[in-house]
Structures are given as C-alpha cells and as structure tokens.
Amino acid sequence: METTPIARQRVRLIAAALALAATAALPWNASAAGYPERPINLIVPFSPGGGTDISARLLAAALGDKLASSVVADNRPGAGGQIAADLVARSPADGYTLLFANSGMLAINPWIYKLHSDPATAFAPVSLFSDLPFVLVVPTGLPAKDVAGLVTLARAEPGKHTFASSGTGGAPHLSAEIFQQATGVDLMHVPYKGGGPAMTDLMAGRVDMLFASVLETMPYVNGGKLRALAVTGATRSPAMPDVPTIDEAGVKNAQSGSWTAVLAPAGTPPAVIEKLSQAIRDIAADPAMKTKLESQGAVAHGSTPQQLQELAASERARYGQIIKTRNIQTN
C-alpha cells in the first residue's frame, strides 16, 4: 500500500469527491437546511374568487411571511382539479411546487374518475389547513322549519322532494346522499352545472333543499331568502352560531363537508415536509388567521403529515362506501 504524501493526498481527494457526489445525489440536504431559497408555487386547482382560492391566497401570504420567502398562489383550474394535481405530481420533489387540495380531490375523485395521479401515492401529505362545513338550506316557503320537519315532510311523500347540487359526485351532492342514508328519506337529485344556478333555483322554490358552503349561503340566510336548518360539521360554525349541527338536529352519523390541505410531490424530503407542516400549523393556530377564515365560513385546522394521511384514508373509505351503496355514477 502506498504511504507517500502523494498517495495520501489522492485518498483525501477521492474522499472529498465521494462526499461531493453524495451531496449532489441528495439535493435536499442543502435545501432542507436553507429551505426555501427561492419562490414557492402553491398550485390552486380552481378558478380565482371561490372559497378554495380565497383560503389558498390567505395561506400563501402567511406562509411567505413565515418562511421569509415568496409563496405564489397559481391557479390551474380544470378537470375537477386533476390538471393541477397532475402538474404537481410531475414536479420535482424539492418543496418548491405544492398543491392546495380539497377533500373531493383526495377522497371522492378516486372513486368516480379515471385519474392520472393516484392521490394515495402521488403526493406526500404536509398539513390540513381548514375545515369547510356545509349548511343544509331550504327556501323560506318550504313548510319545514327544522331538520325534523324536513324529514317528516320527505317521509310522507317518498321520491317527491328534491335536492339540488352543484354537480353529480361533488361533496355537496354526497352530503345529501349521506343525509338520505342516515335518515332513510328518499329524495330526488337535481344536479346543476355549478353552485350558482342551483342557488338561484333554490331561492325560486324550484327545488326543495341544498347542501352548500357557509360562504355561499350566508348572504341569503342573513337576507331572509333562505332558511338554514343545520351545519354539517362536528361543531357549530362561528359564522352561523345560531344554526345547530346536524347531530344536534337529531341526525346521527351524517357529518360531512369539505376540507383543504397542502400536499407535496411524493418523495419530497421529510425535513422539508416537516418545516412546511410546522409553519402551516403555526399559521392555522394564529388568532388573526382564524378570524379571517371564519369570515369566509371556514375553520382553521392544521395537522401533522401523519394526521392528514389518516384523515384522507378514512374519508376515502367512507365516500367509497357511499358512492357504491348509492350507485353514484358521473356518466
């Protein structure tokens, strides 16, 4: 074995080269320590102005402040969120392209669409950000004054009373299916191409009920144009504190609604995931953020990556059962 100074220098150079190669093979080492070192894109699957977009922009601004970096909300609507999902799934797993997803994309779409990106394997969970309960609303001309009255009305004439939705297979539609399964009533589904037309026909009395977000319904309820019978979350909505929960209204096992969460491409380094997750949890716990979200009918709710993964799996199984039992098809 060589022991000359030249040989020893060669060994040191080889060792340094190997260490450099190892660092290059794991680009996340540097980014985990100094992350973020450049702007982050938060991909939003829906058009500007909706509830999901508003929540995403609130988070982007707060996350940018928290990480001392630029976080840009980038709207990529279309195909029920799948254009955005596919973009993020194909992006480098470095923490600089994130997906602001909702529960429909993670728990419902796998059962009713052919997806290019499987939500269970294409993404790494980062954190929940908000819960968005729905409100069961009826026209003020409908005789039902509460949920018990609505159930009595529907049971008296099975198949006659109608519920609107913003589209077949969406979370509002499935909330109504969960309600039917929990109460045993038989309602007729009237799907619309969006929440706006559904709301218009509901106020005109052409349909009997609708599950929709607090943000969508609040102006009409406060204006006396619709009657709110129950919110579908586990607790009362801070935006509608006088409206009982579906459980308080006497219907058990009928909680529903939507939630938002942040995902990263699968393979994103755990250190980057944890840094993002902790930042989002801190933001969701901030009283100022809670107030901002409550004004939009949402409830701030951060989580660990593991908690988000467990929730998504549980919701996916639950909605799969509803879709199969109720024979829901989009074609």
MARNUPA-873110 format. One line per 8 residues: number of its first residue (from 1); for each residue x, y, z of C-alpha. Coordinates in Angstrom, 2 decimals. Layout:
// MARNUPA-873110
NUM = X,Y,Z  ...
This chain:
// MARNUPA-873110
1 = 0.00,0.00,0.00  1.26,3.48,-0.89  2.05,5.71,2.04  3.71,8.61,0.27  2.37,12.14,0.67  1.09,11.98,-2.92  -0.83,8.79,-2.15  -2.34,10.28,1.00
9 = -3.36,13.39,-0.91  -5.01,11.16,-3.55  -7.04,9.42,-0.84  -8.18,12.76,0.55  -9.21,13.98,-2.91  -11.14,10.77,-3.60  -12.92,11.03,-0.24  -13.83,14.67,-0.93
17 = -15.13,13.75,-4.39  -17.26,10.95,-2.96  -18.73,13.29,-0.35  -19.49,15.87,-3.01  -21.14,13.23,-5.20  -23.27,12.06,-2.29  -24.42,15.62,-1.66  -25.24,16.08,-5.34
25 = -27.23,12.84,-5.35  -29.28,14.14,-2.43  -30.11,17.72,-3.43  -32.44,18.05,-0.49  -29.55,18.18,2.00  -28.83,21.80,1.21  -32.48,22.76,0.67  -33.59,21.20,3.96
33 = -31.12,23.36,5.85  -31.64,26.59,3.91  -35.12,25.93,2.52  -36.67,27.88,0.98  -34.02,29.56,-1.14  -36.34,30.63,-3.97  -40.08,31.26,-4.51  -42.60,28.50,-3.79
41 = -45.55,27.87,-6.12  -48.79,26.90,-4.38  -50.90,25.36,-7.14  -54.63,26.05,-6.71  -56.90,23.63,-8.64  -59.81,26.04,-9.03  -60.55,29.44,-10.54  -59.88,32.70,-8.70
49 = -62.56,34.05,-6.40  -64.02,30.84,-4.97  -63.75,29.65,-1.39  -60.80,27.35,-2.07  -58.91,30.11,-3.88  -59.55,32.62,-1.09  -58.22,30.18,1.52  -55.19,29.38,-0.64
57 = -54.30,33.06,-1.02  -54.61,33.65,2.71  -52.24,30.75,3.31  -49.80,31.81,0.58  -49.41,35.27,2.07  -48.99,33.97,5.62  -46.63,31.18,4.58  -44.47,33.64,2.68
65 = -44.15,35.78,5.82  -43.47,32.73,7.98  -40.73,31.33,5.74  -39.33,34.74,4.72  -39.84,33.80,1.10  -42.24,34.43,-1.77  -45.17,32.00,-1.97  -47.24,32.44,-5.12
73 = -50.82,31.13,-5.46  -51.00,29.79,-9.01  -54.50,28.93,-10.31  -54.66,25.90,-12.61  -58.38,25.05,-12.87  -59.95,22.26,-14.88  -60.97,18.59,-14.87  -62.17,18.65,-11.28
81 = -58.73,19.60,-10.00  -56.82,16.98,-11.96  -54.90,19.42,-14.17  -53.36,20.94,-11.05  -52.85,17.55,-9.40  -51.02,16.14,-12.42  -48.81,19.22,-12.65  -47.71,18.89,-9.02
89 = -47.29,15.11,-9.21  -44.86,15.57,-12.12  -42.92,18.40,-10.45  -39.51,17.94,-8.77  -39.85,16.68,-5.21  -37.98,19.62,-3.74  -40.66,21.55,-1.85  -40.96,24.37,-4.37
97 = -44.20,23.19,-6.01  -47.08,22.42,-3.65  -50.74,21.51,-4.16  -53.60,23.20,-2.31  -56.10,20.34,-2.49  -59.60,19.85,-1.16  -61.21,16.71,0.21  -63.05,16.00,-3.03
105 = -59.77,15.58,-4.90  -58.35,13.21,-2.29  -61.36,11.25,-1.08  -64.05,11.38,-3.80  -62.41,11.70,-7.21  -60.56,8.33,-6.99  -63.95,6.59,-6.90  -65.63,8.35,-9.81
113 = -62.89,9.42,-12.24  -60.01,7.78,-14.03  -57.07,9.66,-12.56  -53.56,10.02,-13.96  -52.20,10.72,-10.47  -53.36,8.46,-7.62  -53.78,10.76,-4.60  -52.75,7.96,-2.24
121 = -49.33,7.50,-3.84  -48.52,10.56,-5.97  -48.28,13.03,-3.09  -46.71,13.47,0.31  -49.12,14.90,2.92  -48.00,18.14,4.53  -50.83,19.59,6.63  -54.51,20.31,6.81
129 = -55.36,24.00,6.62  -59.12,24.41,7.06  -62.46,22.70,7.51  -65.38,23.89,5.40  -68.68,22.57,6.73  -71.80,22.74,4.60  -75.17,24.17,5.52  -78.47,22.48,4.78
137 = -80.68,25.27,3.43  -84.27,25.34,2.18  -86.49,28.02,0.61  -88.35,30.11,3.15  -91.60,28.96,1.55  -90.98,25.30,2.40  -93.11,24.23,5.40  -90.15,22.58,7.18
145 = -88.84,24.84,9.94  -86.14,22.45,11.15  -84.46,19.17,10.20  -87.09,17.07,11.98  -89.81,18.82,9.99  -87.90,18.28,6.75  -87.52,14.57,7.45  -91.21,14.26,8.27
153 = -92.11,16.07,5.06  -89.83,13.87,2.94  -91.02,10.62,4.52  -94.64,11.49,3.84  -94.03,11.58,0.09  -91.01,9.44,-0.86  -89.27,10.48,-4.07  -91.22,13.72,-4.44
161 = -88.98,16.23,-2.70  -85.83,17.38,-4.47  -82.33,18.38,-3.52  -80.08,20.45,-5.76  -76.32,20.08,-6.08  -73.50,21.84,-7.88  -72.84,18.64,-9.83  -73.01,14.87,-9.58
169 = -70.27,13.36,-7.45  -69.24,16.57,-5.72  -69.02,16.93,-1.95  -72.38,18.81,-1.70  -74.10,16.00,-3.62  -72.55,13.35,-1.41  -73.57,15.29,1.70  -77.18,14.88,0.60
177 = -76.60,11.16,-0.04  -75.16,10.80,3.47  -78.23,12.62,4.81  -80.57,10.26,2.98  -78.71,7.21,4.24  -78.75,8.50,7.82  -82.45,9.45,7.85  -83.92,6.86,5.50
185 = -85.65,9.50,3.35  -85.94,9.18,-0.43  -85.12,12.40,-2.28  -84.75,13.23,-5.97  -81.38,14.60,-7.07  -81.34,17.62,-9.39  -77.73,18.28,-10.45  -76.68,21.66,-11.83
193 = -73.55,22.87,-13.60  -72.25,24.85,-10.65  -73.46,26.23,-7.36  -74.81,29.50,-8.77  -77.66,28.02,-10.84  -78.52,25.62,-8.02  -78.78,28.51,-5.56  -80.94,30.53,-7.97
201 = -83.45,27.71,-8.41  -83.48,27.01,-4.67  -84.43,30.59,-3.84  -87.10,30.47,-6.55  -88.58,27.36,-4.89  -87.99,25.13,-7.89  -86.02,22.70,-5.70  -86.50,21.95,-2.02
209 = -83.08,21.81,-0.41  -79.36,22.23,-0.95  -76.13,21.48,0.89  -73.69,24.32,0.22  -70.80,26.12,1.89  -71.30,28.66,4.65  -69.69,31.29,2.41  -72.22,30.65,-0.39
217 = -75.31,30.54,1.79  -74.61,33.17,4.45  -75.74,36.25,2.47  -79.04,34.61,1.52  -79.72,33.28,5.00  -78.91,36.65,6.60  -81.06,38.35,3.96  -84.08,36.17,4.75
225 = -84.14,34.50,1.34  -83.18,31.02,2.61  -83.63,29.14,5.87  -80.62,27.36,7.39  -81.60,24.13,9.14  -78.22,22.66,10.14  -74.49,22.82,9.58  -72.80,19.54,8.73
233 = -69.63,19.93,10.79  -68.87,18.47,14.19  -69.27,21.89,15.83  -71.35,24.96,15.10  -69.99,27.39,12.54  -68.64,30.61,14.06  -70.23,32.41,11.10  -73.66,30.92,11.92
241 = -73.60,30.31,15.67  -77.38,30.01,15.99  -77.66,27.17,13.46  -77.44,23.71,15.08  -75.12,20.98,13.90  -76.64,18.06,12.02  -76.00,15.95,15.13  -77.74,18.47,17.40
249 = -80.63,18.46,14.93  -81.12,14.75,15.65  -79.40,13.13,12.66  -76.51,10.92,13.72  -73.56,9.81,11.56  -74.30,12.47,8.97  -71.37,14.84,9.34  -69.95,15.96,6.02
257 = -68.39,18.93,4.30  -65.06,19.70,2.78  -61.56,20.50,3.95  -58.40,21.88,2.43  -54.85,20.61,2.75  -51.37,21.12,1.37  -49.58,18.30,-0.44  -46.13,17.96,-1.98
265 = -44.92,15.59,-4.71  -44.15,12.10,-3.42  -40.51,11.79,-2.45  -40.18,15.30,-1.06  -37.58,15.13,1.76  -39.06,14.63,5.23  -37.13,17.62,6.60  -38.76,19.92,4.04
273 = -42.18,18.39,4.69  -41.82,18.92,8.42  -40.68,22.53,8.02  -43.70,23.29,5.84  -46.07,21.39,8.09  -44.92,23.18,11.24  -45.24,26.54,9.50  -48.81,25.77,8.37
281 = -49.78,24.51,11.83  -48.48,27.74,13.35  -50.40,29.81,10.79  -53.65,27.88,11.41  -53.27,28.45,15.17  -52.84,32.22,14.75  -55.97,34.04,16.06  -55.80,36.53,13.17
289 = -55.88,33.70,10.62  -58.72,32.02,12.49  -60.75,35.23,12.25  -60.02,35.65,8.54  -61.08,32.08,7.76  -64.20,32.34,9.92  -65.28,35.35,7.87  -65.16,33.01,4.85
297 = -67.18,30.31,6.61  -64.13,28.13,7.22  -62.44,26.90,10.38  -58.64,26.93,10.68  -57.28,23.45,11.27  -53.62,22.47,10.92  -52.29,18.93,11.30  -49.21,16.76,11.17
305 = -48.50,14.90,7.90  -49.49,11.64,9.60  -52.83,13.06,10.76  -53.59,14.29,7.25  -52.69,10.91,5.77  -55.00,9.12,8.21  -57.86,11.55,7.56  -57.55,11.22,3.78
313 = -57.55,7.41,4.01  -60.56,7.39,6.33  -62.54,9.83,4.18  -61.64,7.92,1.02  -63.06,4.73,2.52  -66.17,6.48,3.79  -67.03,8.15,0.49  -66.23,4.98,-1.40
321 = -68.89,3.18,0.64  -71.44,5.95,-0.02  -70.70,6.02,-3.76  -71.03,2.25,-4.08  -74.11,1.93,-1.85  -75.94,4.79,-3.52  -74.77,3.71,-7.00  -73.46,7.17,-7.90
329 = -72.13,7.49,-11.44  -70.96,10.54,-13.31  -71.63,9.18,-16.81
